[in-house]
Amino acid sequence: MAADPSCTICGAAVESSSHIFRDCIEARSVWNIVVKPELIDDFLSIDLVNWIETNLRHPTYYPIDAENWEILFGLVIWNLWMRRNRMIFDRGFMVADSVLQQSKRLLRETVSALMTQETWTAPRLARVNRNIQWKPPSMG
Protein backbone atom coordinates (compact mmCIF):
# COMPACT_ATOMS: atom_id res chain seq x y z
CA MET A 1 0.00 0.00 0.00
CA ALA A 2 1.04 3.60 -0.40
CA ALA A 3 2.53 5.62 2.49
CA ASP A 4 -0.73 7.57 2.76
CA PRO A 5 -3.33 5.03 3.99
CA SER A 6 -6.24 6.82 2.29
CA CYS A 7 -7.61 5.75 -1.08
CA THR A 8 -6.01 7.56 -4.00
CA ILE A 9 -9.23 7.42 -6.00
CA CYS A 10 -12.02 8.27 -3.56
CA GLY A 11 -10.20 9.51 -0.46
CA ALA A 12 -11.63 6.85 1.89
CA ALA A 13 -9.80 6.84 5.22
CA VAL A 14 -8.31 3.35 4.93
CA GLU A 15 -7.38 1.62 1.71
CA SER A 16 -7.55 -2.16 2.06
CA SER A 17 -7.62 -4.90 -0.56
CA SER A 18 -11.38 -5.14 -0.14
CA HIS A 19 -11.65 -1.41 -0.65
CA ILE A 20 -9.52 -1.40 -3.81
CA PHE A 21 -11.32 -4.33 -5.45
CA ARG A 22 -14.91 -3.91 -4.20
CA ASP A 23 -15.73 -0.94 -1.98
CA CYS A 24 -14.12 1.99 -3.79
CA ILE A 25 -16.47 3.99 -5.99
CA GLU A 26 -14.38 3.00 -9.02
CA ALA A 27 -14.76 -0.72 -8.30
CA ARG A 28 -18.46 -0.43 -7.43
CA SER A 29 -19.15 1.37 -10.69
CA VAL A 30 -17.85 -1.68 -12.56
CA TRP A 31 -19.53 -4.32 -10.41
CA ASN A 32 -22.88 -2.50 -10.53
CA ILE A 33 -22.87 -2.90 -14.32
CA VAL A 34 -21.81 -6.54 -14.60
CA VAL A 35 -23.33 -8.21 -11.50
CA LYS A 36 -26.99 -9.22 -11.25
CA PRO A 37 -28.77 -6.41 -9.36
CA GLU A 38 -30.50 -8.81 -6.99
CA LEU A 39 -27.11 -10.26 -5.93
CA ILE A 40 -24.99 -7.09 -5.73
CA ASP A 41 -25.30 -6.76 -1.94
CA ASP A 42 -24.16 -10.37 -1.44
CA PHE A 43 -21.40 -9.90 -4.05
CA LEU A 44 -20.00 -6.90 -2.19
CA SER A 45 -20.31 -8.29 1.34
CA ILE A 46 -18.68 -11.74 1.46
CA ASP A 47 -15.09 -11.92 2.69
CA LEU A 48 -12.42 -11.33 0.07
CA VAL A 49 -11.07 -14.89 -0.22
CA ASN A 50 -14.55 -16.42 -0.57
CA TRP A 51 -15.45 -13.65 -3.02
CA ILE A 52 -12.58 -14.59 -5.32
CA GLU A 53 -13.16 -18.34 -4.95
CA THR A 54 -16.90 -18.03 -5.59
CA ASN A 55 -16.40 -15.97 -8.73
CA LEU A 56 -13.84 -18.38 -10.14
CA ARG A 57 -15.52 -21.65 -9.12
CA HIS A 58 -19.13 -20.62 -9.85
CA PRO A 59 -18.82 -18.23 -12.79
CA THR A 60 -22.54 -18.21 -13.57
CA TYR A 61 -23.75 -17.18 -10.11
CA TYR A 62 -23.12 -13.41 -9.95
CA PRO A 63 -22.64 -12.03 -13.46
CA ILE A 64 -25.38 -10.78 -15.75
CA ASP A 65 -23.42 -12.25 -18.66
CA ALA A 66 -21.51 -15.34 -17.54
CA GLU A 67 -19.61 -15.89 -20.79
CA ASN A 68 -15.88 -15.80 -19.97
CA TRP A 69 -16.67 -14.44 -16.49
CA GLU A 70 -13.56 -16.00 -14.92
CA ILE A 71 -11.39 -14.04 -17.34
CA LEU A 72 -13.34 -10.77 -17.10
CA PHE A 73 -13.44 -10.97 -13.29
CA GLY A 74 -9.65 -11.35 -13.13
CA LEU A 75 -9.11 -8.57 -15.66
CA VAL A 76 -11.30 -6.14 -13.74
CA ILE A 77 -9.32 -6.85 -10.56
CA TRP A 78 -6.06 -6.46 -12.49
CA ASN A 79 -7.15 -3.16 -14.04
CA LEU A 80 -8.38 -1.78 -10.72
CA TRP A 81 -4.97 -2.58 -9.21
CA MET A 82 -3.07 -1.13 -12.17
CA ARG A 83 -5.15 2.06 -12.22
CA ARG A 84 -4.56 2.58 -8.50
CA ASN A 85 -0.80 2.07 -8.86
CA ARG A 86 -0.50 4.34 -11.87
CA MET A 87 -2.39 7.10 -10.06
CA ILE A 88 0.06 6.81 -7.15
CA PHE A 89 3.36 6.26 -8.94
CA ASP A 90 2.96 7.77 -12.43
CA ARG A 91 2.59 11.54 -12.14
CA GLY A 92 1.79 11.86 -15.84
CA PHE A 93 -0.98 9.24 -15.80
CA MET A 94 -4.21 10.32 -17.42
CA VAL A 95 -7.33 8.18 -17.38
CA ALA A 96 -8.33 7.30 -20.94
CA ASP A 97 -10.73 4.34 -20.69
CA SER A 98 -12.83 3.12 -17.80
CA VAL A 99 -11.72 0.02 -15.94
CA LEU A 100 -14.60 -1.87 -17.55
CA GLN A 101 -13.68 -0.70 -21.07
CA GLN A 102 -10.05 -1.73 -20.54
CA SER A 103 -11.10 -5.08 -19.09
CA LYS A 104 -13.50 -5.86 -21.94
CA ARG A 105 -10.85 -4.92 -24.51
CA LEU A 106 -8.36 -7.26 -22.85
CA LEU A 107 -11.05 -9.94 -22.64
CA ARG A 108 -11.56 -9.78 -26.42
CA GLU A 109 -7.81 -10.00 -26.97
CA THR A 110 -7.49 -12.93 -24.55
CA VAL A 111 -10.36 -14.88 -26.09
CA SER A 112 -8.96 -14.24 -29.56
CA ALA A 113 -5.52 -15.46 -28.46
CA LEU A 114 -7.02 -18.57 -26.88
CA MET A 115 -8.98 -19.33 -30.04
CA THR A 116 -5.85 -18.85 -32.14
CA GLN A 117 -3.95 -21.17 -29.82
CA GLU A 118 -6.62 -23.84 -30.26
CA THR A 119 -6.32 -23.71 -34.05
CA TRP A 120 -2.53 -23.88 -33.84
CA THR A 121 -2.44 -26.78 -31.41
CA ALA A 122 -5.29 -28.80 -32.91
CA PRO A 123 -3.20 -30.27 -35.77
CA ARG A 124 -0.63 -31.47 -33.25
CA LEU A 125 -3.30 -33.41 -31.42
CA ALA A 126 -4.05 -35.37 -34.59
CA ARG A 127 -0.53 -36.83 -34.71
CA VAL A 128 -0.02 -40.49 -34.01
CA ASN A 129 1.51 -41.13 -30.64
CA ARG A 130 4.29 -43.68 -30.71
CA ASN A 131 5.28 -45.72 -27.74
CA ILE A 132 8.89 -44.72 -27.14
CA GLN A 133 10.76 -46.55 -24.45
CA TRP A 134 14.22 -46.41 -23.01
CA LYS A 135 16.30 -49.53 -23.45
CA PRO A 136 19.48 -50.15 -21.53
CA PRO A 137 22.66 -50.34 -23.64
CA SER A 138 23.83 -53.79 -24.56
CA MET A 139 26.51 -55.33 -22.39
CA GLY A 140 29.92 -55.51 -23.82
C-alpha positions in Angstrom: 0.0 0.0 0.0 1.0 3.6 -0.4 2.5 5.6 2.5 -0.7 7.6 2.8 -3.3 5.0 4.0 -6.2 6.8 2.3 -7.6 5.8 -1.1 -6.0 7.6 -4.0 -9.2 7.4 -6.0 -12.0 8.3 -3.6 -10.2 9.5 -0.5 -11.6 6.9 1.9 -9.8 6.8 5.2 -8.3 3.4 4.9 -7.4 1.6 1.7 -7.6 -2.2 2.1 -7.6 -4.9 -0.6 -11.4 -5.1 -0.1 -11.7 -1.4 -0.6 -9.5 -1.4 -3.8 -11.3 -4.3 -5.4 -14.9 -3.9 -4.2 -15.7 -0.9 -2.0 -14.1 2.0 -3.8 -16.5 4.0 -6.0 -14.4 3.0 -9.0 -14.8 -0.7 -8.3 -18.5 -0.4 -7.4 -19.2 1.4 -10.7 -17.9 -1.7 -12.6 -19.5 -4.3 -10.4 -22.9 -2.5 -10.5 -22.9 -2.9 -14.3 -21.8 -6.5 -14.6 -23.3 -8.2 -11.5 -27.0 -9.2 -11.2 -28.8 -6.4 -9.4 -30.5 -8.8 -7.0 -27.1 -10.3 -5.9 -25.0 -7.1 -5.7 -25.3 -6.8 -1.9 -24.2 -10.4 -1.4 -21.4 -9.9 -4.0 -20.0 -6.9 -2.2 -20.3 -8.3 1.3 -18.7 -11.7 1.5 -15.1 -11.9 2.7 -12.4 -11.3 0.1 -11.1 -14.9 -0.2 -14.6 -16.4 -0.6 -15.5 -13.7 -3.0 -12.6 -14.6 -5.3 -13.2 -18.3 -5.0 -16.9 -18.0 -5.6 -16.4 -16.0 -8.7 -13.8 -18.4 -10.1 -15.5 -21.7 -9.1 -19.1 -20.6 -9.8 -18.8 -18.2 -12.8 -22.5 -18.2 -13.6 -23.7 -17.2 -10.1 -23.1 -13.4 -10.0 -22.6 -12.0 -13.5 -25.4 -10.8 -15.7 -23.4 -12.3 -18.7 -21.5 -15.3 -17.5 -19.6 -15.9 -20.8 -15.9 -15.8 -20.0 -16.7 -14.4 -16.5 -13.6 -16.0 -14.9 -11.4 -14.0 -17.3 -13.3 -10.8 -17.1 -13.4 -11.0 -13.3 -9.7 -11.3 -13.1 -9.1 -8.6 -15.7 -11.3 -6.1 -13.7 -9.3 -6.8 -10.6 -6.1 -6.5 -12.5 -7.2 -3.2 -14.0 -8.4 -1.8 -10.7 -5.0 -2.6 -9.2 -3.1 -1.1 -12.2 -5.2 2.1 -12.2 -4.6 2.6 -8.5 -0.8 2.1 -8.9 -0.5 4.3 -11.9 -2.4 7.1 -10.1 0.1 6.8 -7.1 3.4 6.3 -8.9 3.0 7.8 -12.4 2.6 11.5 -12.1 1.8 11.9 -15.8 -1.0 9.2 -15.8 -4.2 10.3 -17.4 -7.3 8.2 -17.4 -8.3 7.3 -20.9 -10.7 4.3 -20.7 -12.8 3.1 -17.8 -11.7 0.0 -15.9 -14.6 -1.9 -17.5 -13.7 -0.7 -21.1 -10.0 -1.7 -20.5 -11.1 -5.1 -19.1 -13.5 -5.9 -21.9 -10.9 -4.9 -24.5 -8.4 -7.3 -22.8 -11.1 -9.9 -22.6 -11.6 -9.8 -26.4 -7.8 -10.0 -27.0 -7.5 -12.9 -24.5 -10.4 -14.9 -26.1 -9.0 -14.2 -29.6 -5.5 -15.5 -28.5 -7.0 -18.6 -26.9 -9.0 -19.3 -30.0 -5.8 -18.8 -32.1 -3.9 -21.2 -29.8 -6.6 -23.8 -30.3 -6.3 -23.7 -34.1 -2.5 -23.9 -33.8 -2.4 -26.8 -31.4 -5.3 -28.8 -32.9 -3.2 -30.3 -35.8 -0.6 -31.5 -33.2 -3.3 -33.4 -31.4 -4.1 -35.4 -34.6 -0.5 -36.8 -34.7 0.0 -40.5 -34.0 1.5 -41.1 -30.6 4.3 -43.7 -30.7 5.3 -45.7 -27.7 8.9 -44.7 -27.1 10.8 -46.5 -24.4 14.2 -46.4 -23.0 16.3 -49.5 -23.5 19.5 -50.1 -21.5 22.7 -50.3 -23.6 23.8 -53.8 -24.6 26.5 -55.3 -22.4 29.9 -55.5 -23.8 
